[in-house]
Amino acid sequence: MVVRRIVIRARDVVFFKGVVEASEGLAAVFAERGGDLTVAAPEAQAAMLDRVVDELCLELGGVKVDGSGEEGDR
């Protein structure tokens, strides 16, 4: 299982979840609070997950973060 942490505006959470979850079998999205999201996917889907997350972060002004809470590479 691979996990990605994303921070987006709270108003964009429903759109983000809709896009990711519409890609059947890609990933599950968990909203922790506001726009702090955890996205989990099977390891076999890691490359596709990263492509989708990167595109959505670019479109929505989101940021991928690592486990320490600091900004990660996009």
Chimera marker file (.cmm) of the C-alpha trace (Angstrom):
<marker_set name="trace">
<marker id="1" x="0.000" y="0.000" z="0.000" r="1" g="1" b="0" radius="0.5"/>
<marker id="2" x="1.267" y="3.491" z="-0.848" r="1" g="1" b="0" radius="0.5"/>
<marker id="3" x="0.091" y="6.606" z="0.926" r="1" g="1" b="0" radius="0.5"/>
<marker id="4" x="0.269" y="10.227" z="-0.192" r="1" g="1" b="0" radius="0.5"/>
<marker id="5" x="-0.584" y="13.251" z="1.945" r="1" g="1" b="0" radius="0.5"/>
<marker id="6" x="-2.087" y="16.223" z="0.149" r="1" g="1" b="0" radius="0.5"/>
<marker id="7" x="-3.115" y="19.680" z="1.321" r="1" g="1" b="0" radius="0.5"/>
<marker id="8" x="-5.726" y="21.527" z="-0.749" r="1" g="1" b="0" radius="0.5"/>
<marker id="9" x="-8.367" y="24.173" z="-0.048" r="1" g="1" b="0" radius="0.5"/>
<marker id="10" x="-11.278" y="22.715" z="1.901" r="1" g="1" b="0" radius="0.5"/>
<marker id="11" x="-13.706" y="23.760" z="-0.839" r="1" g="1" b="0" radius="0.5"/>
<marker id="12" x="-11.829" y="21.552" z="-3.358" r="1" g="1" b="0" radius="0.5"/>
<marker id="13" x="-12.019" y="18.322" z="-1.308" r="1" g="1" b="0" radius="0.5"/>
<marker id="14" x="-15.248" y="17.039" z="-2.863" r="1" g="1" b="0" radius="0.5"/>
<marker id="15" x="-13.917" y="17.622" z="-6.395" r="1" g="1" b="0" radius="0.5"/>
<marker id="16" x="-10.585" y="15.934" z="-5.571" r="1" g="1" b="0" radius="0.5"/>
<marker id="17" x="-12.316" y="12.920" z="-3.995" r="1" g="1" b="0" radius="0.5"/>
<marker id="18" x="-14.716" y="12.662" z="-6.923" r="1" g="1" b="0" radius="0.5"/>
<marker id="19" x="-11.934" y="12.553" z="-9.510" r="1" g="1" b="0" radius="0.5"/>
<marker id="20" x="-9.779" y="10.055" z="-7.608" r="1" g="1" b="0" radius="0.5"/>
<marker id="21" x="-12.620" y="7.767" z="-6.589" r="1" g="1" b="0" radius="0.5"/>
<marker id="22" x="-14.159" y="7.855" z="-10.095" r="1" g="1" b="0" radius="0.5"/>
<marker id="23" x="-10.976" y="6.149" z="-11.309" r="1" g="1" b="0" radius="0.5"/>
<marker id="24" x="-12.151" y="2.739" z="-10.110" r="1" g="1" b="0" radius="0.5"/>
<marker id="25" x="-9.604" y="0.857" z="-8.089" r="1" g="1" b="0" radius="0.5"/>
<marker id="26" x="-7.078" y="3.683" z="-8.097" r="1" g="1" b="0" radius="0.5"/>
<marker id="27" x="-7.206" y="4.887" z="-4.502" r="1" g="1" b="0" radius="0.5"/>
<marker id="28" x="-9.235" y="5.773" z="-1.447" r="1" g="1" b="0" radius="0.5"/>
<marker id="29" x="-9.261" y="9.343" z="-0.136" r="1" g="1" b="0" radius="0.5"/>
<marker id="30" x="-9.565" y="10.160" z="3.565" r="1" g="1" b="0" radius="0.5"/>
<marker id="31" x="-10.212" y="13.734" z="4.707" r="1" g="1" b="0" radius="0.5"/>
<marker id="32" x="-8.573" y="14.352" z="8.074" r="1" g="1" b="0" radius="0.5"/>
<marker id="33" x="-9.631" y="17.971" z="8.585" r="1" g="1" b="0" radius="0.5"/>
<marker id="34" x="-10.412" y="20.697" z="6.122" r="1" g="1" b="0" radius="0.5"/>
<marker id="35" x="-8.195" y="20.164" z="3.097" r="1" g="1" b="0" radius="0.5"/>
<marker id="36" x="-5.705" y="17.759" z="4.723" r="1" g="1" b="0" radius="0.5"/>
<marker id="37" x="-6.101" y="14.518" z="2.784" r="1" g="1" b="0" radius="0.5"/>
<marker id="38" x="-4.585" y="11.070" z="2.945" r="1" g="1" b="0" radius="0.5"/>
<marker id="39" x="-4.719" y="9.084" z="-0.294" r="1" g="1" b="0" radius="0.5"/>
<marker id="40" x="-4.044" y="5.326" z="-0.147" r="1" g="1" b="0" radius="0.5"/>
<marker id="41" x="-3.593" y="2.991" z="-3.109" r="1" g="1" b="0" radius="0.5"/>
<marker id="42" x="-2.227" y="-0.463" z="-3.906" r="1" g="1" b="0" radius="0.5"/>
<marker id="43" x="1.501" y="-0.444" z="-4.721" r="1" g="1" b="0" radius="0.5"/>
<marker id="44" x="0.707" y="-1.526" z="-8.283" r="1" g="1" b="0" radius="0.5"/>
<marker id="45" x="-1.147" y="1.790" z="-8.753" r="1" g="1" b="0" radius="0.5"/>
<marker id="46" x="1.624" y="4.046" z="-7.363" r="1" g="1" b="0" radius="0.5"/>
<marker id="47" x="2.719" y="5.542" z="-10.697" r="1" g="1" b="0" radius="0.5"/>
<marker id="48" x="-0.848" y="6.265" z="-11.820" r="1" g="1" b="0" radius="0.5"/>
<marker id="49" x="-1.700" y="7.685" z="-8.398" r="1" g="1" b="0" radius="0.5"/>
<marker id="50" x="1.256" y="10.051" z="-8.542" r="1" g="1" b="0" radius="0.5"/>
<marker id="51" x="0.270" y="11.247" z="-12.033" r="1" g="1" b="0" radius="0.5"/>
<marker id="52" x="-3.326" y="11.920" z="-10.995" r="1" g="1" b="0" radius="0.5"/>
<marker id="53" x="-2.348" y="13.572" z="-7.705" r="1" g="1" b="0" radius="0.5"/>
<marker id="54" x="0.289" y="15.744" z="-9.401" r="1" g="1" b="0" radius="0.5"/>
<marker id="55" x="-2.211" y="16.916" z="-12.032" r="1" g="1" b="0" radius="0.5"/>
<marker id="56" x="-4.888" y="17.661" z="-9.446" r="1" g="1" b="0" radius="0.5"/>
<marker id="57" x="-2.438" y="19.501" z="-7.184" r="1" g="1" b="0" radius="0.5"/>
<marker id="58" x="-1.339" y="21.621" z="-10.130" r="1" g="1" b="0" radius="0.5"/>
<marker id="59" x="-4.942" y="22.387" z="-11.118" r="1" g="1" b="0" radius="0.5"/>
<marker id="60" x="-6.179" y="23.048" z="-7.578" r="1" g="1" b="0" radius="0.5"/>
<marker id="61" x="-3.095" y="24.714" z="-6.112" r="1" g="1" b="0" radius="0.5"/>
<marker id="62" x="-2.515" y="21.795" z="-3.752" r="1" g="1" b="0" radius="0.5"/>
<marker id="63" x="0.697" y="20.531" z="-2.213" r="1" g="1" b="0" radius="0.5"/>
<marker id="64" x="1.993" y="17.010" z="-1.623" r="1" g="1" b="0" radius="0.5"/>
<marker id="65" x="3.605" y="16.711" z="1.806" r="1" g="1" b="0" radius="0.5"/>
<marker id="66" x="5.834" y="14.053" z="3.299" r="1" g="1" b="0" radius="0.5"/>
<marker id="67" x="5.290" y="12.388" z="6.663" r="1" g="1" b="0" radius="0.5"/>
<marker id="68" x="7.043" y="15.153" z="8.576" r="1" g="1" b="0" radius="0.5"/>
<marker id="69" x="4.500" y="17.749" z="7.453" r="1" g="1" b="0" radius="0.5"/>
<marker id="70" x="6.977" y="19.575" z="5.229" r="1" g="1" b="0" radius="0.5"/>
<marker id="71" x="6.391" y="20.169" z="1.554" r="1" g="1" b="0" radius="0.5"/>
<marker id="72" x="7.480" y="17.308" z="-0.657" r="1" g="1" b="0" radius="0.5"/>
<marker id="73" x="8.602" y="17.324" z="-4.266" r="1" g="1" b="0" radius="0.5"/>
<marker id="74" x="5.952" y="17.818" z="-6.879" r="1" g="1" b="0" radius="0.5"/>
<link id1="1" id2="2" r="1" g="1" b="0" radius="0.2"/>
<link id1="2" id2="3" r="1" g="1" b="0" radius="0.2"/>
<link id1="3" id2="4" r="1" g="1" b="0" radius="0.2"/>
<link id1="4" id2="5" r="1" g="1" b="0" radius="0.2"/>
<link id1="5" id2="6" r="1" g="1" b="0" radius="0.2"/>
<link id1="6" id2="7" r="1" g="1" b="0" radius="0.2"/>
<link id1="7" id2="8" r="1" g="1" b="0" radius="0.2"/>
<link id1="8" id2="9" r="1" g="1" b="0" radius="0.2"/>
<link id1="9" id2="10" r="1" g="1" b="0" radius="0.2"/>
<link id1="10" id2="11" r="1" g="1" b="0" radius="0.2"/>
<link id1="11" id2="12" r="1" g="1" b="0" radius="0.2"/>
<link id1="12" id2="13" r="1" g="1" b="0" radius="0.2"/>
<link id1="13" id2="14" r="1" g="1" b="0" radius="0.2"/>
<link id1="14" id2="15" r="1" g="1" b="0" radius="0.2"/>
<link id1="15" id2="16" r="1" g="1" b="0" radius="0.2"/>
<link id1="16" id2="17" r="1" g="1" b="0" radius="0.2"/>
<link id1="17" id2="18" r="1" g="1" b="0" radius="0.2"/>
<link id1="18" id2="19" r="1" g="1" b="0" radius="0.2"/>
<link id1="19" id2="20" r="1" g="1" b="0" radius="0.2"/>
<link id1="20" id2="21" r="1" g="1" b="0" radius="0.2"/>
<link id1="21" id2="22" r="1" g="1" b="0" radius="0.2"/>
<link id1="22" id2="23" r="1" g="1" b="0" radius="0.2"/>
<link id1="23" id2="24" r="1" g="1" b="0" radius="0.2"/>
<link id1="24" id2="25" r="1" g="1" b="0" radius="0.2"/>
<link id1="25" id2="26" r="1" g="1" b="0" radius="0.2"/>
<link id1="26" id2="27" r="1" g="1" b="0" radius="0.2"/>
<link id1="27" id2="28" r="1" g="1" b="0" radius="0.2"/>
<link id1="28" id2="29" r="1" g="1" b="0" radius="0.2"/>
<link id1="29" id2="30" r="1" g="1" b="0" radius="0.2"/>
<link id1="30" id2="31" r="1" g="1" b="0" radius="0.2"/>
<link id1="31" id2="32" r="1" g="1" b="0" radius="0.2"/>
<link id1="32" id2="33" r="1" g="1" b="0" radius="0.2"/>
<link id1="33" id2="34" r="1" g="1" b="0" radius="0.2"/>
<link id1="34" id2="35" r="1" g="1" b="0" radius="0.2"/>
<link id1="35" id2="36" r="1" g="1" b="0" radius="0.2"/>
<link id1="36" id2="37" r="1" g="1" b="0" radius="0.2"/>
<link id1="37" id2="38" r="1" g="1" b="0" radius="0.2"/>
<link id1="38" id2="39" r="1" g="1" b="0" radius="0.2"/>
<link id1="39" id2="40" r="1" g="1" b="0" radius="0.2"/>
<link id1="40" id2="41" r="1" g="1" b="0" radius="0.2"/>
<link id1="41" id2="42" r="1" g="1" b="0" radius="0.2"/>
<link id1="42" id2="43" r="1" g="1" b="0" radius="0.2"/>
<link id1="43" id2="44" r="1" g="1" b="0" radius="0.2"/>
<link id1="44" id2="45" r="1" g="1" b="0" radius="0.2"/>
<link id1="45" id2="46" r="1" g="1" b="0" radius="0.2"/>
<link id1="46" id2="47" r="1" g="1" b="0" radius="0.2"/>
<link id1="47" id2="48" r="1" g="1" b="0" radius="0.2"/>
<link id1="48" id2="49" r="1" g="1" b="0" radius="0.2"/>
<link id1="49" id2="50" r="1" g="1" b="0" radius="0.2"/>
<link id1="50" id2="51" r="1" g="1" b="0" radius="0.2"/>
<link id1="51" id2="52" r="1" g="1" b="0" radius="0.2"/>
<link id1="52" id2="53" r="1" g="1" b="0" radius="0.2"/>
<link id1="53" id2="54" r="1" g="1" b="0" radius="0.2"/>
<link id1="54" id2="55" r="1" g="1" b="0" radius="0.2"/>
<link id1="55" id2="56" r="1" g="1" b="0" radius="0.2"/>
<link id1="56" id2="57" r="1" g="1" b="0" radius="0.2"/>
<link id1="57" id2="58" r="1" g="1" b="0" radius="0.2"/>
<link id1="58" id2="59" r="1" g="1" b="0" radius="0.2"/>
<link id1="59" id2="60" r="1" g="1" b="0" radius="0.2"/>
<link id1="60" id2="61" r="1" g="1" b="0" radius="0.2"/>
<link id1="61" id2="62" r="1" g="1" b="0" radius="0.2"/>
<link id1="62" id2="63" r="1" g="1" b="0" radius="0.2"/>
<link id1="63" id2="64" r="1" g="1" b="0" radius="0.2"/>
<link id1="64" id2="65" r="1" g="1" b="0" radius="0.2"/>
<link id1="65" id2="66" r="1" g="1" b="0" radius="0.2"/>
<link id1="66" id2="67" r="1" g="1" b="0" radius="0.2"/>
<link id1="67" id2="68" r="1" g="1" b="0" radius="0.2"/>
<link id1="68" id2="69" r="1" g="1" b="0" radius="0.2"/>
<link id1="69" id2="70" r="1" g="1" b="0" radius="0.2"/>
<link id1="70" id2="71" r="1" g="1" b="0" radius="0.2"/>
<link id1="71" id2="72" r="1" g="1" b="0" radius="0.2"/>
<link id1="72" id2="73" r="1" g="1" b="0" radius="0.2"/>
<link id1="73" id2="74" r="1" g="1" b="0" radius="0.2"/>
</marker_set>
